[in-house]
Amino acid sequence: MSKVDTSGTWTAISINPPNLEGLASDNVKWGVPAGGGKSGYLFAGGTVDVLLDGTEFTLGTFTHQNFPIQGMPQNQFEVDLAARVVFEDQVPHDFSFRFQHNETPNVGPNPEDIVDLPTRVSPETVTIDNTEYAVVITGFKQGGQIVTRFISPENAANSADLVAVLARTGQPDVHITTVRFKGEVKRTQSDEYVEVVNRGTAPADVSGWVLGADDAGQNFTFPAGTVLLPGQRIRIHTNQVHAEWGGYTYGSGRPIWNDQGDAAKLRDTSGNLVSEYAYGSAAGTP
């Protein structure tokens, strides 16, 4: 594949908010302004390179116009997006996604609104070279960092790139995306982590899979019942627990990842190498 053009329209909202406008456009807005503008969602597409090897690309830029509003019938609701992708053959394909919105109170300890994607796989597919693919959104990218959900401060238009892959239907694809090998916590570097994502369109049962470094005794085994949903991104920390990233930890009192270079290797229950991420001095090794 090569370049594709993307665009999008907001097609539906699960509630009937006051002052709703912009459905069937790229900018939907709602609410009675309380000193500012309406709240709403904006989707801006573009021209991007799309590959068939699981490489992530920017589907478009998502902007939450987050201003204090009144008169909402409920604080949690869903907003539907139809993302149009025009491939080289000039045939447009629409892929639909549902955004879950949490309109939090504008005052208190957590005034930021939260936007999530409960299902990250488009139900629509496209056939390329006799193979069926779907679009999987794998996160929101802000400031070079990909996060699992979008947290939006009040009184601003907050933006993030929607990161996605074009993935074969009916298959999981578990992949190590990065190793944060140099933590900020002195000596123990407990905040080191390895990030893993399921880039596929089917759930991946990784129970009993092992994430290890080159040195013996530096293995993490996923507990029974560990399933990564399509598009789900997790992190395995050295000695911290972060529920928003799955809560996985080595529980090690010393650093796991060599600051000079190392290789993170993910193996299934049969010992097969599923994914490897090498960095630094180890990056040139097979």
N, C-alpha and C positions, 0 to 999 in steps of 0.2 A: 504494500500500500504506500501511498504518499500523502499529498495534502488533501484535506477535506474542509468544507465550509460548515460552520455550525451556527445555529440561531435557536431561539426558543420563545414560546408563548405560555402564559399562565392560563390554564384551562378551567379550573374549578377550585372552589374553597368549600370546606365542609360545614361552615356556619354561614349565617346571613348577617354580617356585620354592618353597622351603619356606614353610609357614604362609600360603599364599595364601588370601585371603578377600575377599569383596565383589564378585565378578563378578556381573553383572546388577543392580548397584546404582550409585549415583553416587560411591562411594568404594571403590576396590580397593586392597588392601595386601598386602605380601609381605616375606619375609626373617626371619631370626633376629635380634632386637634385640641390639646390642652396647653396652648401656649406656643406650639410649633406647627409642624406640618403633619400630614397623615403618615402612618406607618405603611410599609409595603415591601414587595420583593421586585427586584430588577434582574433580568438575565441578559447578558451581553455575550454573543458568540464571537466567532472569528475564524481565521484560517489556520489550521494546525496540521502537523504531521501525525498520522496514525499508522502504527505498525501492528502486525498480527502475532508478535512474540511476547505479549504481556507488558510491553513498555507503556508506562503511564503517560497520558496526554491531558491537556486542558480542554475539557468539554466546553467551558465558557466561564465567565465571571459572574458570580452570584453576589448581589448587593442587597443588604437589608437596610431599608430606610427606617430607622428605629427612633421614633419620636413619641413622647408621652401622649396617649390618647384616652378617650373615655367612651363609654357606651358599648363595650364589647359584651356579647351574650355569654361568652365563656373564654377562659384564658388559654386553653389548649385546643388546637384545631389543626387541620391539614390543608395544604395548598398543593395543587397538582401542576406539574410542568410537562409540556411536550417539547422535547429537545429535537430539533431537526438537524440531521447530518446529511450533507450532499456529497456523495462520493465522486470519484473521477468520471464515472459514466453519466454524471449529472442527474442521476435518479435520487430524489430525496427520500429519506427514511426517518420516520418519527419514532422516538424512544421516550417513554413516559416514566416519570418519577414522582414520588409523593414526599413532600417536605412536612415534617412534624414541627409545629410552632408552639412555643411556650411563652406566652406574654406574661412575664413576671411583674410583680408590683414595682413601681418606679422608685420606691423608697425601701429602706431596710438593708440587711447585710448583703443580699444578692439581687441587685436591681437589674442585672443584665438579662436580656432575653436569650433563649436558647433555641437553636434550630438544628434539627436532626433529620436523618433519613432512615426510617424504620426498615425499609426494603431498598437495597441499593442496586438491584438488578432490573433492567428494563424487561417487561414481558414481551416486547417486540424483538424480533431478530432480523438479521440480514444474512444472506447466503453469499459467500465469497469463495471462489474456486471450489465449489461443491461442499463447502463446510459452513455450518450454521454458527453465527456469532451473535452475542448480545452485548450491550454496553453495561459495564459495572462501574459504579462510582465508588472510589476507594477513599475519599476524604476531601476535606476543605484545606486549601493551601493558603497560608498567610505568612508573609515575611520569610518565605523559604521553608517553613515548617508545615507538614501535613498533619492535621488533627482530625479526630473522629467526628466531632460535632462543632457547630459554629456558635460561639458565645459573643453576643453583640451588645456593647455598651449603649446606653441611652443617649439621645440628642446628637446622633451622628448617622451618616450613611456608611455602613461598615461592609467591606468587600472581602471576598476570598475567591480563589480559583477553584472550580469543581474539577478534581482530578479523577480520571476514569481510565479504563482499559477496554479494549475490544477483545472479548474472551469467548472461547468455544462453549457452546451450550452443553449443560449436563455434566460438566467436569470441574472439580476443584483445581486450584493452582496456588500452592503455598510457597511463599517466596520470602527470603530475608531481604529487607530493603536497606538496612543500615546497621552499623554498630557504633554506638556512642562510647568510645573507648577511653575517653579522658573525662572523668567526672569532676564536678566542682567541689565535692566534699574531700577535704584533705585526708591523706593517708589511705582511708578505706575505699574512697571513690564509690561509695554505696549507690550513687545515682547513675552509674554506668547502666546502659541497657542495650539489648538487641531488639530491633523492631521486625515484626513478621506480619505479613498480610496475606489474605486469601484473595488472589486476583481472579479466581474462577467464578463460575455461575452456579456452582453446587456447594453445599456445606462440606467441610473437610474435618473428619474425625482424626485428631492428632493425639489421641490417648496413647501414652506409652512412647511417643516420639521423643527423641533426645536431641537437645541443643548443646553442642560442646565446642570447646576451644581445642587448640592443639595439645595442650598439656593434660595429662591424666588427672582425674579427680575434679575436673571443671565441667561437669555435665549437669544439665537440668533436664529432668524427665517430666513431660506433661502428665498431669494426673488423669485418672480414668474419667471419662465423660467430657473431655475437653473437645469442643466442636467449634471451629471457626466458620462463621456464616460468610456468604459471598460478600466481598468488599470489606470484611472486618479486619481491623488493624490492631495488633496487640504489642505489648512490650514486656520483655523479661528483664527485670532490674537485678543488679548485683545484690543489693541488700536494702531495698525499699519496696513498699507495697503501694501501688497506685490503682485503685479500683477502676478508675476511668479507662485504664489500659489493660484490664483483665485481672490485675492483682497478682501477677506472677513474679516470683523472686527466687534467685539462687539461695538467698539467706546466707551469703558468704561475708565473713568479717574482714576479708581482704579483697583487693581488686581481682577481677576475673580476666579482663582484657588488657593485653600488653600495649602500653602506650606507643611503643616503637613499631609494632606490626603484629598481626595475628589473623586467624581465619576462623570465622564462625561457621559451623557445619550443622545442618539439620538433617537427621536421619529418621527414617520410619522404623516401625517395629521389627522389620527384617534386616535392618542395618543399611538399607539402601540410601545413598546420598540424594536428598530431595532438593536442597538448596545450599549454596555456599557463598559467603561474603568475606573476601580477603581485603585487607587494607595495609598501608604502610609497607614495611619490609617484606610482608608475606604476600603482597598483591601480585608479585610476579611468579609465585609458585603455582603449579598445576592444581 
